[in-house]
Amino acid sequence: MKAEYKRTNYPSDLSDREWEKIKEFFPAGNKSKYDKRNLVEAVIYVVKTGCQWRALPHDYPPYSTVYNFYSRAKQKGTWEKIMQFLVKETRIKSDRTAEPHYALIDSQSVKTAYRSDKKGYDGGKKRKE
């Protein structure tokens, strides 16, 4: 028997409107004894607070169940699909095209292909390299 949705009172909880938007990504046809919304809210709680899985409050299903739910959804690409859906929806609400046309890359984080063949003295290690 599936446990009913148990409302928690955390800032990370989804509103009814938010849940309606994403619930189609979590079909309700499996043997889970926990409500999908409880599981999703537990994952969001961990992501937002940065707590360890084992430190998940007891209002939520057991941490091992939540972690396994998260892992399976990640392997299936469910979280990525939800993010893509939400980005498109947000862009359309802002009177923009659904897909971005370009992206910016921070040059500080891009590795270069250039390698120096010069070797010199490493002052910190007091040796030549």
N, C-alpha and C positions, 0 to 999 in steps of 0.2 A: 504494500500500500504506500502510495506516494505521500510524503509529508506536505501539508499545505504550506503556502507561502507564509513565511513568518516575517512580519515587518520589523525591521531594526530601526534604530534611530541614530544613524551616523550621517555626517555631512556628505559622505561618498555615496549614499544610497540613491538609486535612480528614482526619478518621479514616474508616475504612471504614464505620462506622455513620452518620456525617454524610453521606457521599457517597451511601449507599443511600437516604437520605431525599429528596435533591434531584435525583438523576440522571434521574428521569422528566421533569424540566423541560427536559432537553437530549437530545432524540431523536438516536439514532446513525445516521440514514439518509443523511447527506450525504457530500460528497467530501473532507472535511477529512482531511489526512494526520496530524493530531495527535489524541491522545486527549482527549475532552471534559474529563475530570477534570484533566488537565494544564493545560488552558486556564482552567478555573474556578479552580484553585489559584493560577495566575499572576495572575488578576484580584484574588483575595482578597489576595495578597501586596502588590500595588500599593495597594489600598485600606487595608490595615492599616499598612503602613510609610510610605505617603505618598511613595514614590519616584516618579521620573518614568518614563514608559513606556520610554524609551530606556535607563534604568538597570536594567531588569529583569535579574536574574541569568541567566546562560547555561544554567542547569539547565532553564529553561522554554523553550517554543517562542519563536520570534522576536517581539520586541515588537510589530511591525506586525500579525502574525497575532493576537496576544492582544488588541490594541486593536480590531481589526476584529471579532473575536468578541464582545468586550464591547459595542461599539457596536450591532451587529445585535441582540444579546439585549436591550439597553436599548430600542431602537426597537420591538421586539416586545412589550415589557412583561414579559419573563421575570424580570428581577431583582425587579420589584414583586410578581409572583405568588409568587416564592419567599419574599419577606419576609412577605407576607400568610399564606402557609401556615405558616411558622415561628412567627409570632405566635399564630395559632390553636392550634397544637400546644402551645406553651408555656403559653398560658392554660388549656387543657384539663388539662394535667398539674398545674397549680396549683389544680385544682378551681374554676375560674372559667368563666364562659360564654365561648364561642368568640369572640364579638364584644364589644368594649367598649360600654358604655352611655353614656358621656359622655367628654368631653375637657376638659382645662384649657388655657386660653390665657394666656400671659404678657402682662399688660396693657402692659408696657414696650415690647413689640415690635409692638403693634397701632397702626396709624396712625389718627388721628382724622379725622373729616370736618370738624371745626371749623376754619375759617380766619379769622384776624383781619384785618379791613380797616384796622385802625389802623396808621398808619405813624409811625415815630419816628426818633430819632437813633441811628445805629449808631456807638458809641464807638470800636470797633476800626478802622473804615474812615474815620472822621471825615467822614461825609456823611449826609445825610437820605435815607431810603428810603421 
